[in-house]
C-alpha cells in the first residue's frame, strides 16, 4: 500500500529545492512568495506529524533549529591551502614571468575572480547527496558545520552527479544583510556587528543553527577540487559545470589573456569593488589549465599556480578628538589618537597609535585636526597624515607631557633618544600592563582574561600582583557585582586560570616580563635550563654562553632573579602550584643542513609568511637573525628583497631563493623519523 504522506513529502521537497534554485541561482521564480511559504509550512507540518519522514537534507533545515553539542573534526582529503599575496602590478608581472618560464609558454590563460572577504568552506558530495560541509581549520583538519551551511538556501543538497565531488568556496554576509542585521540589533539595544567577515565566521560556528539561519548567510563556490579526475581540463569549464549542477558561482569571474588581461581586470574591479554587495579585499588569478596547475604544483602552504592581488590600503579622513598617553609594563610611553569612529577596511576604528613624540612633531598632528587613517597591512590602524586645509584657525601645536599622567613622575628619554619612559616601577599604569602581559598569549595565555577585565579587577583592588590572579576564585561574589560579568563567564575564567598552572615553564618565564625576554628567548632559556630553579641559579657566563642571548639580556635575566622582590614574586607563584618544569620540549631533531645555521629573511615569501618559515627553520635547528653580518650562514630571498640582499652579496653570504629553500626543507623533513 502506497504511503501517501511519504509521497507528498518527497514531492514537496523536490518542488521547494527547485524553487530555491530558481530564486537564488537564476534570479527568477516560477511561484509567488506566498505559495513558496505555503508549501514550506505544509512540509514542516507533515514532518512534525511523521518525524520518520524528515530527511537530514530536508528543505526545512534551511530555517535552522538543529543544536550541536560541539563540532566534529574532519581531515580534508586534500589540504585547504592558503594563497600567496602580491600588492602591486610589478609583483604580478614577476608571478606571470615565473609561470611562463616554468611552462615554457609565451602567454598564459588565467581566470580572474574577486576575492570575497568571508570564511573558506568545503562541501563533499557522494552519490549526488551532500555528505558534509567543513571549515578550512588549519588547512589539514577542519570542523563539520553542515547544519549551519544548510541554512544557506543556495547550497544544493542534491546534485545530478553521482561521482564523488568536493567543492570549495566562501561563505559571506552581504553588505545589505549586515545593514539590516545591525538595524534590528540597534532596535534591541544589542552591540552592532563590526564587519561582515567576522559576522559570517561567527554565524557559521553557532551551535544552534536557528541562530545561523537568522544571519542570512550567502556563499559562492569557486573551486572544483577533483575536477581533473572527472575529466575537466580547464578551471573555467569546471566552474561552468558547477553552475550547471546548481552551485552558485560568482558571475564576476573572467577568463583573461596574459598579464595585460590581469592588469585590465584590476583596473576594472578597483573601480567596481564599492558597487558590489559584498566585501572584497583583493582579486585572485589562477592558471586556467588544470594540467598546467598540476605541472606547476604546490609549496607547503600555497598553490604555485594562483596568486591573490591585495588592494592598496583604504584611506579615510576622520577627526582627531584627543591624544591620550598610555604607559606600558616596561614604562614605555605611547601617544594614542582617539578618533571620531569611522569604518576602515571593514572595521570600525576609534583609536590608533601615534608612535612617539617625534612622530607627532614631524607630521604636526594636533587635537581637532582631520587626519588620514588607513590600516597598515590591512590590519593595524595607522595615522598617515593631516588634512591641513581643514585645520581650525585656533589650532595649537600638541605639547608632549613631561610627567607621567598616571603617577606624576618626570618622564625620561630612552637610550635611542626617541621613546619616552616612566621610570617609576610602582606606576599604576605599568602595574596594570604587567598583569595584562602576564595573562596574555605572550605569557600564561589565560583565555577569557581580556585587557579591560584586568584593568577593572586592578581598579577594584582585587589583583595587584601575579599571585593575586590565582586567588580570584575567593572573590567570586565581588566579581559578580561588576558590570558585564555573568556567573558562566566568571566560572570559565576560573577554570582557565587553574589550567594555566600546568603550562610549561617557558610561558611563565616570558610572562614575568623580564626586559628583552619574550616568547622566543623564554623558550631557549627553558630548553637550556630545563626548569626555573636552574635558570634562577645561573651565572652571567652561563647565560651569555647560550646562542642568541647577548650580554645585555643575560645581565637583565641575572639581575631579575637576584632582586629580592622578584624572588618573592616567583616563590609566591611556586606556592600557588604553577609548573616550574619544561615538560613538553620537542625531541632534538637530528643534525641536518639547518642545524646551528644563522639565517636572515628578506623580501616577500610566496609559500608562507615570515613567522611560519622562521618557526619551521628554528624547529629544524636554525637560528633566525634580523640583520646580515659575516657570521650569517645564508639569506633567504623572496620577491622584492631589500638592503639585506645587497649586503649579503657584498659580504659573499650564500643566498637561497624560495624554491631552493623549500627543496631543502622537504629533504630534511623526509629524513626525520
Buried (B, 14 or more C-beta within 10 A) or exposed (E): EEEEBEEBBEEBBEBBBEBBBBBBBEEEBEBEEEEBEEBBEBBBEBBEEEEEBBBEBBBBBBBBBBEBEEBEEBEBEEBBBBBBBBBEBEBBBBBBEBBBEBBEEEEBBBBBBBBBBBBBBBBBBEEBBBBBBBBBBEBEBBBBBBBBBBBBBBBBBBBEBEEBBBBBBBBBBBBEBBEEBBEEEEEEEEEEBBBBBBBBBBBBBBBBBBBBBBBBBBBBBBBBBBBBEEEBEBBBBBBBBBBEBBBBBBEBBBBBEBBEBBBBBBEBBEEEBEEBEBBBBBBBBBBBBBEBBEEBEBBBBBBBBBBBBBBEBBEBBBBBBEBEBBBBBBBBBBBBBBBEEBEBBBBEBBEBBBBBBEBBEEBBBBBBBBBBBBBEEBEEBBBEBBEEEEBEEEEEEBEBBEEBBBBEBEBEEBEEEEBBBBEBEEBBBBBBBBBBBBBBEBBBBBBBBBBEBBBBBBEEEBBEBBBBBBEBBEBEEEBEEBEEBEEEEBEEBBEBBEEBBEBBBBBBBBBBBBEBBEBBBBBBBBBBBBBBBBBBEBEEEBBBEBEEBEEEBBBBBBEBBEEEEBEEBBEBBBEBEBBBBBEEBEEEBEEBBBBEBBBBBBBBBBBBBBEBBBBBBBEBBBBBBEEBEEEBBBBBBBBBBEEBBEBBBEEEBEBBBBBEBBEBBEEBBEEEE
